[in-house]
Amino acid sequence: FTIQLIVNVAKMSLRDAPDVIKAADIELLLVDQASPAGGTIAEYLDIPFVTVCSALMFNREMSVPPFSMSWNYDPSWRGVLRNRVGYELFNIIGESLKKVINYHRKHWNLSTYNNANQYSSQLAQISQQPAEFEFPRKELPSCFHFTGPYHYPNSVSQESIPFPYEKLTGQPLIYASLGTLQNRLLWVFKMMAEACVGLDAQLVITLGWGVNPDYLPDFPGNPIVVGYAPQLELLQKATMTITHAGMNTTLHSLSNGVPMVAIPITNEQPGIAARIAWTGTGEVIPLKKLSVDKLQKAIKLVLTEDSYKKNALRLQEAIKRAGGVSRAADIVEQVVDTGKPVLASTKQ
């Protein structure tokens, strides 16, 4: 489903976007790495583009597993062989996308692509991840920048989002969210509530848009359940996050030094969860293996074992050093000013 959606968006973009961009007199494109047709459009229009990794970075490297895999980092020959097999599978799945893009590249007299890394900009690539939240990399382009997330805990006020702060008890706060795309798994929310029953902690569940808590039966343990929550502000109060390992919630948690229990569901979430485990900032339970007992055990472990909090604080400091949105904006402006690759320093 996901690859077909990307192919359909690519077809639409390649057909319609050039005329729209010309009419708007746009001088530079910021192209999400998950929109691989964007670079071809920029080349056709002869304008620069910068690749933005809003989700987990997609850059392929044989020592690193494909981005959507839950595999651990393993630089041994066995791990590299496993990764090669994974990337070959990705090549097969992505062949229809490559054909669509290369069809237009030939029509526009552009050289065709041979591999997925060519989709990204050679001027600048910026990622919301801090370098410390990525497996060791040896083959990134010199224009790749780990800038860290584009939201800091105090940078955005969400006071306009209603929330019953008066119901907070002062107990350790567990914040639970499955984001906005996989938030219809109500049985997972129920398991979260059951797993927290009897703990000296208060659970806050945010259901996300499209789910009205007024029409749901009460969850066990009387957690605070809301349709939408001021996530950035609640994470400043949280002791732990239960998450689907979406990039935004993961980085928001780490920006506040909050460890996690991750329940990855789809897309790149297994890869993000693998990095949560690798950095020691949380525990991971695959959705297919989820049970109340396993979830409660993981929650208790993250709440009581100091290493998870210490590692989350370590990542918090890394995020602060990465530069965030200011650094990302500086890189984009440098591309505009010079039209040349913006090289990363050796110290990421």
LUMLOKOL-233718 format. One record per residue (C-alpha): x, z, y; residue number from 0. Coordinates in pm, 1 decimal, always signed. Layout:
BEGIN
<atom c1="X" c3="Z" c2="Y" n="NUM"/>
...
This chain:
BEGIN
<atom c1="+0.0" c3="+0.0" c2="+0.0" n="0"/>
<atom c1="+271.7" c3="+98.6" c2="+247.9" n="1"/>
<atom c1="+483.0" c3="-215.4" c2="+198.1" n="2"/>
<atom c1="+174.8" c3="-438.1" c2="+228.0" n="3"/>
<atom c1="+84.9" c3="-265.0" c2="+552.0" n="4"/>
<atom c1="+437.8" c3="-323.2" c2="+685.3" n="5"/>
<atom c1="+419.4" c3="-690.7" c2="+581.3" n="6"/>
<atom c1="+83.4" c3="-735.9" c2="+753.9" n="7"/>
<atom c1="+207.4" c3="-569.2" c2="+1071.9" n="8"/>
<atom c1="+519.2" c3="-788.7" c2="+1062.1" n="9"/>
<atom c1="+307.2" c3="-1104.8" c2="+1036.3" n="10"/>
<atom c1="+90.4" c3="-997.7" c2="+1328.2" n="11"/>
<atom c1="+388.3" c3="-893.7" c2="+1540.9" n="12"/>
<atom c1="+584.1" c3="-1212.6" c2="+1475.9" n="13"/>
<atom c1="+276.2" c3="-1418.2" c2="+1563.0" n="14"/>
<atom c1="+150.7" c3="-1234.4" c2="+1872.3" n="15"/>
<atom c1="+421.6" c3="-1011.3" c2="+2016.0" n="16"/>
<atom c1="+652.1" c3="-1277.0" c2="+2171.0" n="17"/>
<atom c1="+385.4" c3="-1401.9" c2="+2411.2" n="18"/>
<atom c1="+281.6" c3="-1048.0" c2="+2504.1" n="19"/>
<atom c1="+641.3" c3="-942.9" c2="+2568.4" n="20"/>
<atom c1="+709.4" c3="-1251.3" c2="+2778.4" n="21"/>
<atom c1="+395.4" c3="-1195.7" c2="+2985.2" n="22"/>
<atom c1="+493.1" c3="-834.0" c2="+3052.5" n="23"/>
<atom c1="+848.0" c3="-937.3" c2="+3148.2" n="24"/>
<atom c1="+996.1" c3="-674.6" c2="+2917.2" n="25"/>
<atom c1="+1376.2" c3="-658.7" c2="+2930.1" n="26"/>
<atom c1="+1452.0" c3="-441.4" c2="+2626.5" n="27"/>
<atom c1="+1271.1" c3="-338.9" c2="+2309.5" n="28"/>
<atom c1="+1276.8" c3="-0.8" c2="+2138.3" n="29"/>
<atom c1="+1209.4" c3="-94.1" c2="+1776.6" n="30"/>
<atom c1="+1108.6" c3="+164.9" c2="+1521.3" n="31"/>
<atom c1="+1318.3" c3="+124.9" c2="+1207.9" n="32"/>
<atom c1="+991.2" c3="+110.7" c2="+1013.6" n="33"/>
<atom c1="+900.5" c3="-208.5" c2="+1207.4" n="34"/>
<atom c1="+1172.3" c3="-443.0" c2="+1080.1" n="35"/>
<atom c1="+1028.4" c3="-754.8" c2="+1247.1" n="36"/>
<atom c1="+1100.5" c3="-615.0" c2="+1593.0" n="37"/>
<atom c1="+1466.6" c3="-712.4" c2="+1594.3" n="38"/>
<atom c1="+1385.5" c3="-1072.7" c2="+1509.6" n="39"/>
<atom c1="+1137.6" c3="-1087.6" c2="+1797.2" n="40"/>
<atom c1="+1401.0" c3="-951.6" c2="+2034.9" n="41"/>
<atom c1="+1658.2" c3="-1205.9" c2="+1915.6" n="42"/>
<atom c1="+1410.2" c3="-1490.7" c2="+1956.1" n="43"/>
<atom c1="+1334.8" c3="-1380.3" c2="+2312.9" n="44"/>
<atom c1="+1706.2" c3="-1323.2" c2="+2379.8" n="45"/>
<atom c1="+1656.8" c3="-963.7" c2="+2493.2" n="46"/>
<atom c1="+1843.7" c3="-656.7" c2="+2364.1" n="47"/>
<atom c1="+1684.7" c3="-405.6" c2="+2130.7" n="48"/>
<atom c1="+1761.8" c3="-52.3" c2="+2021.1" n="49"/>
<atom c1="+1661.2" c3="+74.8" c2="+1677.8" n="50"/>
<atom c1="+1484.2" c3="+411.3" c2="+1676.6" n="51"/>
<atom c1="+1467.2" c3="+608.9" c2="+1350.7" n="52"/>
<atom c1="+1149.9" c3="+807.9" c2="+1412.6" n="53"/>
<atom c1="+1121.0" c3="+900.9" c2="+1046.5" n="54"/>
<atom c1="+1403.9" c3="+951.8" c2="+799.6" n="55"/>
<atom c1="+1681.9" c3="+700.3" c2="+861.5" n="56"/>
<atom c1="+1656.5" c3="+394.1" c2="+634.2" n="57"/>
<atom c1="+2021.1" c3="+281.7" c2="+648.8" n="58"/>
<atom c1="+2136.8" c3="+187.8" c2="+300.0" n="59"/>
<atom c1="+2457.3" c3="+324.5" c2="+153.3" n="60"/>
<atom c1="+2532.0" c3="+341.1" c2="-217.5" n="61"/>
<atom c1="+2646.4" c3="+703.8" c2="-209.8" n="62"/>
<atom c1="+2310.1" c3="+808.4" c2="-61.1" n="63"/>
<atom c1="+1974.8" c3="+779.5" c2="-243.9" n="64"/>
<atom c1="+1705.6" c3="+545.2" c2="-106.5" n="65"/>
<atom c1="+1518.7" c3="+721.1" c2="+172.5" n="66"/>
<atom c1="+1191.2" c3="+778.7" c2="-16.1" n="67"/>
<atom c1="+1349.5" c3="+925.0" c2="-329.2" n="68"/>
<atom c1="+1357.8" c3="+1296.0" c2="-407.4" n="69"/>
<atom c1="+1701.4" c3="+1261.0" c2="-564.2" n="70"/>
<atom c1="+1975.5" c3="+1507.2" c2="-477.0" n="71"/>
<atom c1="+2298.8" c3="+1390.3" c2="-316.2" n="72"/>
<atom c1="+2540.9" c3="+1300.2" c2="-593.0" n="73"/>
<atom c1="+2854.1" c3="+1100.4" c2="-498.9" n="74"/>
<atom c1="+2971.8" c3="+1075.5" c2="-861.8" n="75"/>
<atom c1="+2966.8" c3="+741.4" c2="-1042.3" n="76"/>
<atom c1="+2644.7" c3="+846.7" c2="-1211.2" n="77"/>
<atom c1="+2482.2" c3="+919.7" c2="-877.6" n="78"/>
<atom c1="+2602.6" c3="+591.8" c2="-728.1" n="79"/>
<atom c1="+2473.4" c3="+398.8" c2="-1028.9" n="80"/>
<atom c1="+2137.5" c3="+572.4" c2="-999.0" n="81"/>
<atom c1="+2124.5" c3="+482.4" c2="-630.7" n="82"/>
<atom c1="+2213.1" c3="+117.8" c2="-698.9" n="83"/>
<atom c1="+1922.6" c3="+92.6" c2="-940.3" n="84"/>
<atom c1="+1697.0" c3="+246.6" c2="-677.4" n="85"/>
<atom c1="+1807.1" c3="+0.4" c2="-409.5" n="86"/>
<atom c1="+1756.0" c3="-293.4" c2="-646.7" n="87"/>
<atom c1="+1400.1" c3="-175.3" c2="-694.4" n="88"/>
<atom c1="+1363.2" c3="-158.2" c2="-316.1" n="89"/>
<atom c1="+1495.3" c3="-515.4" c2="-290.6" n="90"/>
<atom c1="+1225.0" c3="-633.2" c2="-529.2" n="91"/>
<atom c1="+951.6" c3="-442.8" c2="-344.6" n="92"/>
<atom c1="+1074.8" c3="-563.8" c2="-5.1" n="93"/>
<atom c1="+1119.4" c3="-930.0" c2="-96.8" n="94"/>
<atom c1="+782.8" c3="-1031.0" c2="+51.2" n="95"/>
<atom c1="+875.6" c3="-869.5" c2="+382.8" n="96"/>
<atom c1="+1213.8" c3="-1042.7" c2="+391.8" n="97"/>
<atom c1="+1047.4" c3="-1377.9" c2="+323.4" n="98"/>
<atom c1="+805.5" c3="-1333.5" c2="+613.2" n="99"/>
<atom c1="+1083.6" c3="-1240.8" c2="+855.7" n="100"/>
<atom c1="+1322.5" c3="-1510.3" c2="+737.3" n="101"/>
<atom c1="+1049.8" c3="-1775.2" c2="+763.5" n="102"/>
<atom c1="+1024.4" c3="-1705.3" c2="+1136.0" n="103"/>
<atom c1="+1399.9" c3="-1675.0" c2="+1176.2" n="104"/>
<atom c1="+1445.4" c3="-2024.5" c2="+1031.1" n="105"/>
<atom c1="+1165.4" c3="-2157.0" c2="+1251.7" n="106"/>
<atom c1="+1334.5" c3="-2000.0" c2="+1555.2" n="107"/>
<atom c1="+1683.0" c3="-2123.2" c2="+1456.5" n="108"/>
<atom c1="+1814.0" c3="-1775.2" c2="+1383.2" n="109"/>
<atom c1="+2040.8" c3="-1691.7" c2="+1091.4" n="110"/>
<atom c1="+1849.0" c3="-1543.8" c2="+800.0" n="111"/>
<atom c1="+1882.2" c3="-1189.3" c2="+673.5" n="112"/>
<atom c1="+2054.9" c3="-1107.5" c2="+345.2" n="113"/>
<atom c1="+2004.3" c3="-730.9" c2="+335.2" n="114"/>
<atom c1="+1784.9" c3="-463.0" c2="+488.7" n="115"/>
<atom c1="+2060.9" c3="-310.7" c2="+705.6" n="116"/>
<atom c1="+2054.0" c3="-630.9" c2="+912.8" n="117"/>
<atom c1="+1707.5" c3="-540.3" c2="+1042.9" n="118"/>
<atom c1="+1861.0" c3="-275.3" c2="+1269.6" n="119"/>
<atom c1="+2024.9" c3="-320.6" c2="+1608.9" n="120"/>
<atom c1="+2396.6" c3="-382.7" c2="+1647.6" n="121"/>
<atom c1="+2383.4" c3="-242.9" c2="+2001.3" n="122"/>
<atom c1="+2252.7" c3="+106.9" c2="+1928.6" n="123"/>
<atom c1="+2066.7" c3="+292.9" c2="+1656.5" n="124"/>
<atom c1="+1932.6" c3="+638.5" c2="+1737.4" n="125"/>
<atom c1="+1794.3" c3="+894.2" c2="+1493.3" n="126"/>
<atom c1="+1585.6" c3="+1206.5" c2="+1547.6" n="127"/>
<atom c1="+1785.8" c3="+1378.0" c2="+1276.5" n="128"/>
<atom c1="+2084.4" c3="+1588.2" c2="+1365.0" n="129"/>
<atom c1="+2384.5" c3="+1477.2" c2="+1159.6" n="130"/>
<atom c1="+2374.0" c3="+1808.7" c2="+974.5" n="131"/>
<atom c1="+2031.9" c3="+1717.4" c2="+834.1" n="132"/>
<atom c1="+2161.9" c3="+1406.8" c2="+657.9" n="133"/>
<atom c1="+2358.2" c3="+1355.6" c2="+341.5" n="134"/>
<atom c1="+2727.8" c3="+1274.6" c2="+399.4" n="135"/>
<atom c1="+2763.9" c3="+921.9" c2="+536.8" n="136"/>
<atom c1="+3070.5" c3="+696.2" c2="+529.2" n="137"/>
<atom c1="+2934.1" c3="+352.4" c2="+614.1" n="138"/>
<atom c1="+2713.0" c3="+393.0" c2="+920.5" n="139"/>
<atom c1="+2761.9" c3="+133.8" c2="+1195.8" n="140"/>
<atom c1="+2971.9" c3="+249.3" c2="+1488.8" n="141"/>
<atom c1="+2664.3" c3="+226.0" c2="+1712.8" n="142"/>
<atom c1="+2463.6" c3="+482.6" c2="+1509.5" n="143"/>
<atom c1="+2378.7" c3="+804.7" c2="+1695.9" n="144"/>
<atom c1="+2231.1" c3="+1129.1" c2="+1562.2" n="145"/>
<atom c1="+2055.0" c3="+1252.2" c2="+1876.3" n="146"/>
<atom c1="+1828.6" c3="+1514.2" c2="+1725.1" n="147"/>
<atom c1="+1450.9" c3="+1540.0" c2="+1781.1" n="148"/>
<atom c1="+1278.0" c3="+1439.5" c2="+2102.8" n="149"/>
<atom c1="+1083.6" c3="+1763.7" c2="+2134.5" n="150"/>
<atom c1="+1236.8" c3="+2101.1" c2="+2200.7" n="151"/>
<atom c1="+1037.7" c3="+2422.8" c2="+2155.8" n="152"/>
<atom c1="+998.4" c3="+2479.2" c2="+2529.3" n="153"/>
<atom c1="+977.9" c3="+2116.8" c2="+2641.2" n="154"/>
<atom c1="+609.2" c3="+2057.1" c2="+2580.5" n="155"/>
<atom c1="+323.2" c3="+2289.2" c2="+2665.1" n="156"/>
<atom c1="+26.4" c3="+2272.3" c2="+2432.8" n="157"/>
<atom c1="-177.4" c3="+2532.9" c2="+2616.7" n="158"/>
<atom c1="-466.7" c3="+2287.5" c2="+2642.7" n="159"/>
<atom c1="-512.3" c3="+2301.4" c2="+2264.9" n="160"/>
<atom c1="-753.7" c3="+2586.5" c2="+2190.6" n="161"/>
<atom c1="-634.3" c3="+2846.9" c2="+1943.3" n="162"/>
<atom c1="-758.1" c3="+3201.4" c2="+1867.5" n="163"/>
<atom c1="-437.7" c3="+3381.2" c2="+1959.9" n="164"/>
<atom c1="-634.8" c3="+3708.1" c2="+1968.4" n="165"/>
<atom c1="-667.0" c3="+3687.0" c2="+1588.2" n="166"/>
<atom c1="-291.4" c3="+3706.7" c2="+1533.1" n="167"/>
<atom c1="-210.4" c3="+4043.3" c2="+1379.4" n="168"/>
<atom c1="+163.1" c3="+4062.9" c2="+1446.4" n="169"/>
<atom c1="+244.8" c3="+4025.3" c2="+1076.7" n="170"/>
<atom c1="+503.2" c3="+3763.8" c2="+976.6" n="171"/>
<atom c1="+335.8" c3="+3430.2" c2="+1052.1" n="172"/>
<atom c1="+322.4" c3="+3152.2" c2="+793.0" n="173"/>
<atom c1="+230.9" c3="+2819.3" c2="+951.9" n="174"/>
<atom c1="+85.4" c3="+2558.0" c2="+714.6" n="175"/>
<atom c1="+29.5" c3="+2189.4" c2="+789.7" n="176"/>
<atom c1="+5.9" c3="+1862.6" c2="+597.7" n="177"/>
<atom c1="+32.8" c3="+1653.2" c2="+912.7" n="178"/>
<atom c1="-220.2" c3="+1391.8" c2="+1018.7" n="179"/>
<atom c1="-198.4" c3="+1127.6" c2="+743.7" n="180"/>
<atom c1="-209.0" c3="+1331.2" c2="+421.0" n="181"/>
<atom c1="-435.9" c3="+1607.6" c2="+547.7" n="182"/>
<atom c1="-736.5" c3="+1534.8" c2="+321.4" n="183"/>
<atom c1="-585.0" c3="+1719.9" c2="+24.1" n="184"/>
<atom c1="-805.3" c3="+2025.3" c2="+68.8" n="185"/>
<atom c1="-714.1" c3="+2160.2" c2="-275.2" n="186"/>
<atom c1="-356.1" c3="+2197.6" c2="-153.9" n="187"/>
<atom c1="-470.4" c3="+2403.2" c2="+145.0" n="188"/>
<atom c1="-671.7" c3="+2622.7" c2="-93.3" n="189"/>
<atom c1="-362.3" c3="+2675.8" c2="-308.5" n="190"/>
<atom c1="-166.3" c3="+2773.6" c2="+2.8" n="191"/>
<atom c1="-427.8" c3="+3036.5" c2="+83.9" n="192"/>
<atom c1="-436.7" c3="+3170.3" c2="-272.0" n="193"/>
<atom c1="-56.7" c3="+3191.1" c2="-283.2" n="194"/>
<atom c1="-48.7" c3="+3403.4" c2="+32.7" n="195"/>
<atom c1="-308.7" c3="+3655.2" c2="-84.0" n="196"/>
<atom c1="-151.4" c3="+4001.2" c2="-105.9" n="197"/>
<atom c1="+157.8" c3="+3913.6" c2="+96.9" n="198"/>
<atom c1="+249.8" c3="+4108.3" c2="+409.4" n="199"/>
<atom c1="+205.8" c3="+3796.8" c2="+618.5" n="200"/>
<atom c1="-63.7" c3="+3609.7" c2="+808.8" n="201"/>
<atom c1="-139.4" c3="+3248.9" c2="+720.7" n="202"/>
<atom c1="-242.1" c3="+2990.5" c2="+979.0" n="203"/>
<atom c1="-367.6" c3="+2659.1" c2="+836.7" n="204"/>
<atom c1="-405.6" c3="+2355.0" c2="+1058.4" n="205"/>
<atom c1="-612.7" c3="+2085.2" c2="+889.7" n="206"/>
<atom c1="-536.4" c3="+1798.2" c2="+1125.9" n="207"/>
<atom c1="-765.2" c3="+1548.2" c2="+1288.4" n="208"/>
<atom c1="-1074.4" c3="+1437.4" c2="+1097.4" n="209"/>
<atom c1="-1131.4" c3="+1761.6" c2="+905.2" n="210"/>
<atom c1="-1372.5" c3="+2014.0" c2="+1052.8" n="211"/>
<atom c1="-1311.0" c3="+2369.4" c2="+929.9" n="212"/>
<atom c1="-1672.5" c3="+2461.9" c2="+1008.7" n="213"/>
<atom c1="-1788.9" c3="+2253.7" c2="+711.4" n="214"/>
<atom c1="-1543.4" c3="+2400.5" c2="+461.0" n="215"/>
<atom c1="-1593.8" c3="+2704.2" c2="+237.7" n="216"/>
<atom c1="-1388.6" c3="+3009.7" c2="+324.7" n="217"/>
<atom c1="-1035.5" c3="+3004.2" c2="+189.4" n="218"/>
<atom c1="-906.5" c3="+3305.5" c2="-9.0" n="219"/>
<atom c1="-739.2" c3="+3580.1" c2="+192.5" n="220"/>
<atom c1="-910.2" c3="+3501.9" c2="+522.2" n="221"/>
<atom c1="-639.8" c3="+3286.1" c2="+684.1" n="222"/>
<atom c1="-687.0" c3="+3143.6" c2="+1032.8" n="223"/>
<atom c1="-805.2" c3="+2786.4" c2="+972.4" n="224"/>
<atom c1="-827.3" c3="+2538.8" c2="+1260.7" n="225"/>
<atom c1="-876.0" c3="+2166.2" c2="+1289.6" n="226"/>
<atom c1="-575.9" c3="+2125.0" c2="+1517.4" n="227"/>
<atom c1="-319.7" c3="+2375.4" c2="+1639.2" n="228"/>
<atom c1="-56.6" c3="+2398.5" c2="+1913.8" n="229"/>
<atom c1="+221.0" c3="+2345.8" c2="+1661.4" n="230"/>
<atom c1="+518.8" c3="+2372.3" c2="+1895.9" n="231"/>
<atom c1="+400.4" c3="+2704.6" c2="+2033.4" n="232"/>
<atom c1="+298.2" c3="+2856.3" c2="+1699.4" n="233"/>
<atom c1="+634.0" c3="+2767.9" c2="+1546.1" n="234"/>
<atom c1="+799.3" c3="+2985.2" c2="+1809.6" n="235"/>
<atom c1="+611.3" c3="+3276.4" c2="+1651.8" n="236"/>
<atom c1="+640.3" c3="+3165.5" c2="+1287.5" n="237"/>
<atom c1="+849.5" c3="+3320.5" c2="+1011.6" n="238"/>
<atom c1="+802.2" c3="+3029.6" c2="+770.7" n="239"/>
<atom c1="+639.1" c3="+2686.3" c2="+749.4" n="240"/>
<atom c1="+457.8" c3="+2531.7" c2="+455.1" n="241"/>
<atom c1="+481.8" c3="+2158.8" c2="+511.3" n="242"/>
<atom c1="+440.3" c3="+1816.7" c2="+349.5" n="243"/>
<atom c1="+796.6" c3="+1747.0" c2="+468.8" n="244"/>
<atom c1="+688.9" c3="+1510.8" c2="+743.1" n="245"/>
<atom c1="+975.4" c3="+1451.6" c2="+984.2" n="246"/>
<atom c1="+803.9" c3="+1592.5" c2="+1293.0" n="247"/>
<atom c1="+694.8" c3="+1922.2" c2="+1137.7" n="248"/>
<atom c1="+1031.0" c3="+1956.6" c2="+963.3" n="249"/>
<atom c1="+1230.9" c3="+1903.8" c2="+1282.2" n="250"/>
<atom c1="+993.2" c3="+2118.2" c2="+1487.5" n="251"/>
<atom c1="+1045.5" c3="+2399.8" c2="+1236.6" n="252"/>
<atom c1="+1422.9" c3="+2364.3" c2="+1238.1" n="253"/>
<atom c1="+1425.3" c3="+2347.7" c2="+1618.9" n="254"/>
<atom c1="+1283.0" c3="+2698.7" c2="+1606.0" n="255"/>
<atom c1="+1506.4" c3="+2818.9" c2="+1322.4" n="256"/>
<atom c1="+1209.5" c3="+2843.5" c2="+1085.8" n="257"/>
<atom c1="+1271.7" c3="+2791.0" c2="+709.9" n="258"/>
<atom c1="+1021.0" c3="+2601.9" c2="+497.4" n="259"/>
<atom c1="+846.0" c3="+2551.0" c2="+168.4" n="260"/>
<atom c1="+804.1" c3="+2175.7" c2="+131.2" n="261"/>
<atom c1="+535.7" c3="+1996.9" c2="-70.8" n="262"/>
<atom c1="+626.4" c3="+1627.9" c2="-28.3" n="263"/>
<atom c1="+342.5" c3="+1383.1" c2="-84.4" n="264"/>
<atom c1="+441.0" c3="+1021.8" c2="-13.3" n="265"/>
<atom c1="+654.8" c3="+770.8" c2="+179.7" n="266"/>
<atom c1="+981.5" c3="+924.5" c2="+301.1" n="267"/>
<atom c1="+865.0" c3="+1284.3" c2="+251.3" n="268"/>
<atom c1="+1043.6" c3="+1328.9" c2="-86.2" n="269"/>
<atom c1="+1367.7" c3="+1222.1" c2="+83.7" n="270"/>
<atom c1="+1315.0" c3="+1468.0" c2="+369.4" n="271"/>
<atom c1="+1236.5" c3="+1741.6" c2="+117.2" n="272"/>
<atom c1="+1560.8" c3="+1660.0" c2="-65.6" n="273"/>
<atom c1="+1746.0" c3="+1725.4" c2="+259.7" n="274"/>
<atom c1="+1559.3" c3="+2052.3" c2="+310.9" n="275"/>
<atom c1="+1684.4" c3="+2161.3" c2="-30.4" n="276"/>
<atom c1="+2036.9" c3="+2026.9" c2="+30.5" n="277"/>
<atom c1="+2071.4" c3="+2211.7" c2="+364.0" n="278"/>
<atom c1="+1934.2" c3="+2532.6" c2="+212.3" n="279"/>
<atom c1="+1662.8" c3="+2552.9" c2="+476.6" n="280"/>
<atom c1="+1379.1" c3="+2581.9" c2="+227.8" n="281"/>
<atom c1="+1235.3" c3="+2539.8" c2="-118.9" n="282"/>
<atom c1="+1071.8" c3="+2224.2" c2="-253.4" n="283"/>
<atom c1="+777.5" c3="+2185.1" c2="-492.1" n="284"/>
<atom c1="+673.1" c3="+1828.5" c2="-585.9" n="285"/>
<atom c1="+299.6" c3="+1774.6" c2="-545.8" n="286"/>
<atom c1="+254.7" c3="+1694.4" c2="-916.7" n="287"/>
<atom c1="+412.1" c3="+2027.6" c2="-1011.6" n="288"/>
<atom c1="+227.7" c3="+2238.1" c2="-754.1" n="289"/>
<atom c1="+54.9" c3="+2554.2" c2="-874.2" n="290"/>
<atom c1="-43.4" c3="+2879.3" c2="-709.2" n="291"/>
<atom c1="+219.7" c3="+3072.5" c2="-905.1" n="292"/>
<atom c1="+501.8" c3="+2831.5" c2="-818.3" n="293"/>
<atom c1="+397.3" c3="+2823.2" c2="-455.2" n="294"/>
<atom c1="+375.0" c3="+3201.4" c2="-426.7" n="295"/>
<atom c1="+717.2" c3="+3239.0" c2="-588.3" n="296"/>
<atom c1="+869.8" c3="+2991.3" c2="-341.9" n="297"/>
<atom c1="+702.1" c3="+3159.3" c2="-43.6" n="298"/>
<atom c1="+828.2" c3="+3502.5" c2="-147.2" n="299"/>
<atom c1="+1179.5" c3="+3364.4" c2="-199.3" n="300"/>
<atom c1="+1197.0" c3="+3202.2" c2="+145.1" n="301"/>
<atom c1="+1050.1" c3="+3512.8" c2="+311.0" n="302"/>
<atom c1="+1291.4" c3="+3757.6" c2="+147.6" n="303"/>
<atom c1="+1618.1" c3="+3566.3" c2="+91.7" n="304"/>
<atom c1="+1827.2" c3="+3573.3" c2="+411.5" n="305"/>
<atom c1="+2012.2" c3="+3248.5" c2="+339.0" n="306"/>
<atom c1="+1709.6" c3="+3030.6" c2="+420.6" n="307"/>
<atom c1="+1672.6" c3="+3182.2" c2="+765.5" n="308"/>
<atom c1="+2047.3" c3="+3165.9" c2="+830.0" n="309"/>
<atom c1="+2058.4" c3="+2798.9" c2="+735.1" n="310"/>
<atom c1="+1754.0" c3="+2722.0" c2="+950.1" n="311"/>
<atom c1="+1929.0" c3="+2891.3" c2="+1244.0" n="312"/>
<atom c1="+2239.4" c3="+2683.4" c2="+1170.2" n="313"/>
<atom c1="+2030.6" c3="+2367.0" c2="+1192.6" n="314"/>
<atom c1="+1868.2" c3="+2497.5" c2="+1509.9" n="315"/>
<atom c1="+2211.7" c3="+2517.7" c2="+1672.2" n="316"/>
<atom c1="+2298.4" c3="+2169.1" c2="+1546.0" n="317"/>
<atom c1="+1981.2" c3="+2033.7" c2="+1705.4" n="318"/>
<atom c1="+2068.9" c3="+2196.7" c2="+2036.0" n="319"/>
<atom c1="+2414.6" c3="+2033.8" c2="+2027.9" n="320"/>
<atom c1="+2279.2" c3="+1688.9" c2="+1934.9" n="321"/>
<atom c1="+2144.5" c3="+1616.8" c2="+2282.6" n="322"/>
<atom c1="+1785.1" c3="+1526.1" c2="+2206.5" n="323"/>
<atom c1="+1578.9" c3="+1298.7" c2="+2425.8" n="324"/>
<atom c1="+1826.6" c3="+1310.2" c2="+2715.9" n="325"/>
<atom c1="+2108.2" c3="+1177.6" c2="+2501.6" n="326"/>
<atom c1="+1881.6" c3="+914.5" c2="+2347.2" n="327"/>
<atom c1="+1773.3" c3="+797.1" c2="+2693.0" n="328"/>
<atom c1="+2136.2" c3="+777.2" c2="+2807.7" n="329"/>
<atom c1="+2218.7" c3="+553.0" c2="+2511.1" n="330"/>
<atom c1="+1924.9" c3="+321.9" c2="+2583.8" n="331"/>
<atom c1="+2016.4" c3="+299.7" c2="+2951.7" n="332"/>
<atom c1="+2375.8" c3="+218.2" c2="+2862.9" n="333"/>
<atom c1="+2253.4" c3="-73.2" c2="+2651.0" n="334"/>
<atom c1="+2045.2" c3="-194.2" c2="+2945.2" n="335"/>
<atom c1="+2335.2" c3="-161.8" c2="+3188.8" n="336"/>
<atom c1="+2607.8" c3="-318.9" c2="+2975.7" n="337"/>
<atom c1="+2439.8" c3="-528.2" c2="+2708.9" n="338"/>
<atom c1="+2717.3" c3="-410.9" c2="+2477.6" n="339"/>
<atom c1="+2721.4" c3="-183.5" c2="+2171.1" n="340"/>
<atom c1="+2716.8" c3="+186.9" c2="+2252.5" n="341"/>
<atom c1="+2968.2" c3="+341.4" c2="+2016.5" n="342"/>
<atom c1="+2920.5" c3="+687.4" c2="+1874.4" n="343"/>
<atom c1="+3196.9" c3="+939.1" c2="+1916.2" n="344"/>
<atom c1="+3374.0" c3="+1044.0" c2="+1599.7" n="345"/>
<atom c1="+3230.3" c3="+1391.2" c2="+1655.7" n="346"/>
<atom c1="+2857.8" c3="+1364.9" c2="+1578.6" n="347"/>
